Amino acid sequence: MVTSTGKATWEGTLKEGNGNIELASSGIFTGPFTWASRFGKGAGEGKTNPEELIGAAHAGCYAMFLSALLSGNDTPPTRLNATSKVTIGEGPAITLIELSVEGSVEGIDDAKFQELAKDAKEKCPVSKALAGVGEIILSATLN
């Protein structure tokens, strides 16, 4: 069993305050976040937000899981580029995740790639953790 730890600190009120998010297990990332970076337009501002980190975790987990499925099919990928766009809406709640993957894989046809891509979407641990999200849309492209 592997346990990973994330930490966050928040100081001040919701809209005027600010926080810091840390990947505590590895210590390789620490980033500030604010109400504006989470709910405002042009959320970047040199700051992150929890949903961006969820998207990165989802894309990473998904790409690894799809790689395992492709390798088990004797068609290991040359490269997989995965993106997970996480939308936060009313509630507030995560209302939509747009998961996409572009893959370079020798010896596989598009139908089999689509099948394995869908299987990875349903079975990767982060997808399972996000099962409460209203909708997760997958777009898979084989190069």
C-alpha positions as CSV (number, residue, x, y, z in Angstrom):
1,M,0.0,0.0,0.0
2,V,1.2,3.5,-0.9
3,T,-0.1,6.6,0.8
4,S,0.5,10.1,-0.6
5,T,-0.1,13.3,1.2
6,G,-1.2,16.7,0.1
7,K,-1.4,19.7,2.4
8,A,-3.1,23.1,2.2
9,T,-3.1,26.2,4.3
10,W,-5.7,29.0,4.0
11,E,-5.4,32.4,5.7
12,G,-8.1,35.0,5.8
13,T,-11.6,35.3,4.4
14,L,-12.9,33.4,1.4
15,K,-12.5,36.2,-1.1
16,E,-9.7,38.2,0.3
17,G,-7.6,35.4,1.8
18,N,-5.0,33.2,0.2
19,G,-3.7,29.8,0.5
20,N,-0.8,27.5,-0.3
21,I,-1.0,23.9,-1.7
22,E,1.8,21.5,-1.2
23,L,2.6,18.0,-2.5
24,A,3.8,17.0,1.0
25,S,4.9,13.4,0.3
26,S,7.5,14.4,-2.3
27,G,7.9,18.1,-1.5
28,I,8.4,18.8,-5.2
29,F,5.6,21.3,-5.6
30,T,4.3,24.2,-3.5
31,G,1.9,26.7,-5.0
32,P,-0.3,29.6,-3.9
33,F,-4.0,29.8,-4.6
34,T,-6.7,32.3,-4.0
35,W,-10.5,32.7,-4.6
36,A,-9.7,34.4,-7.9
37,S,-7.4,31.6,-9.1
38,R,-10.2,29.2,-8.3
39,F,-13.4,30.9,-9.3
40,G,-12.3,34.1,-11.3
41,K,-11.9,34.6,-14.9
42,G,-8.3,34.1,-16.2
43,A,-7.6,32.0,-13.1
44,G,-3.9,31.7,-13.8
45,E,-2.4,34.8,-12.2
46,G,0.7,32.7,-11.3
47,K,-1.4,30.7,-8.9
48,T,-2.9,27.2,-9.0
49,N,-6.1,25.7,-7.6
50,P,-7.3,22.3,-6.4
51,E,-9.1,21.5,-9.6
52,E,-5.9,22.1,-11.7
53,L,-4.1,19.6,-9.4
54,I,-7.0,17.1,-9.8
55,G,-6.7,17.5,-13.5
56,A,-3.0,16.8,-13.5
57,A,-3.4,13.8,-11.2
58,H,-6.2,12.4,-13.4
59,A,-4.2,12.9,-16.6
60,G,-1.1,11.2,-15.1
61,C,-3.0,8.3,-13.7
62,Y,-5.0,7.8,-16.9
63,A,-2.0,7.8,-19.1
64,M,-0.2,5.2,-16.9
65,F,-3.3,3.0,-16.8
66,L,-3.8,3.2,-20.5
67,S,-0.1,2.4,-21.0
68,A,-0.6,-0.8,-18.9
69,L,-3.6,-1.9,-20.9
70,L,-1.8,-1.2,-24.3
71,S,1.3,-3.1,-23.1
72,G,-0.9,-6.0,-21.9
73,N,-2.3,-6.0,-25.5
74,D,1.2,-6.4,-26.9
75,T,1.0,-2.9,-28.4
76,P,3.0,-0.8,-26.0
77,P,2.6,3.0,-26.7
78,T,5.4,5.1,-28.0
79,R,3.8,8.1,-26.4
80,L,0.6,9.1,-24.8
81,N,-0.4,12.8,-24.2
82,A,-3.3,13.0,-21.8
83,T,-5.2,16.1,-20.6
84,S,-7.9,16.4,-18.0
85,K,-9.9,19.7,-18.0
86,V,-11.8,20.0,-14.7
87,T,-14.7,22.4,-14.6
88,I,-16.1,23.8,-11.3
89,G,-19.6,25.2,-11.4
90,E,-22.6,26.0,-9.2
91,G,-22.6,24.5,-5.8
92,P,-19.7,24.8,-6.0
93,A,-19.1,21.4,-7.5
94,I,-17.0,19.8,-10.1
95,T,-19.5,19.5,-12.9
96,L,-17.5,18.3,-15.8
97,I,-14.2,16.6,-16.7
98,E,-13.0,16.5,-20.3
99,L,-10.4,13.8,-20.5
100,S,-8.5,13.5,-23.8
101,V,-5.6,11.4,-25.0
102,E,-3.6,11.4,-28.1
103,G,-1.5,8.2,-28.6
104,S,1.2,7.0,-30.8
105,V,0.9,3.2,-30.8
106,E,2.3,0.8,-33.3
107,G,0.3,-2.3,-34.4
108,I,-3.2,-1.3,-33.1
109,D,-6.3,-0.3,-35.0
110,D,-8.5,2.6,-33.9
111,A,-11.3,0.4,-32.7
112,K,-9.1,-1.5,-30.2
113,F,-7.4,1.8,-29.1
114,Q,-10.9,3.3,-28.4
115,E,-11.9,0.2,-26.4
116,L,-8.7,0.3,-24.3
117,A,-9.0,4.1,-23.9
118,K,-12.5,3.7,-22.6
119,D,-11.5,0.9,-20.3
120,A,-8.7,3.0,-18.8
121,K,-11.1,5.9,-18.2
122,E,-13.4,3.6,-16.2
123,K,-10.7,1.7,-14.3
124,C,-7.9,4.1,-13.4
125,P,-7.8,4.8,-9.7
126,V,-8.3,8.6,-10.1
127,S,-11.3,8.1,-12.5
128,K,-12.8,5.9,-9.8
129,A,-12.2,8.5,-7.2
130,L,-13.9,11.1,-9.4
131,A,-17.0,8.9,-10.0
132,G,-19.2,11.4,-8.3
133,V,-18.6,14.0,-11.0
134,G,-21.7,14.6,-13.2
135,E,-19.9,13.8,-16.4
136,I,-16.5,12.7,-17.6
137,I,-16.2,12.9,-21.4
138,L,-13.4,11.0,-23.2
139,S,-11.8,11.9,-26.5
140,A,-9.2,9.5,-27.7
141,T,-7.1,10.0,-30.9
142,L,-4.7,7.5,-32.3
143,N,-1.9,9.0,-34.4
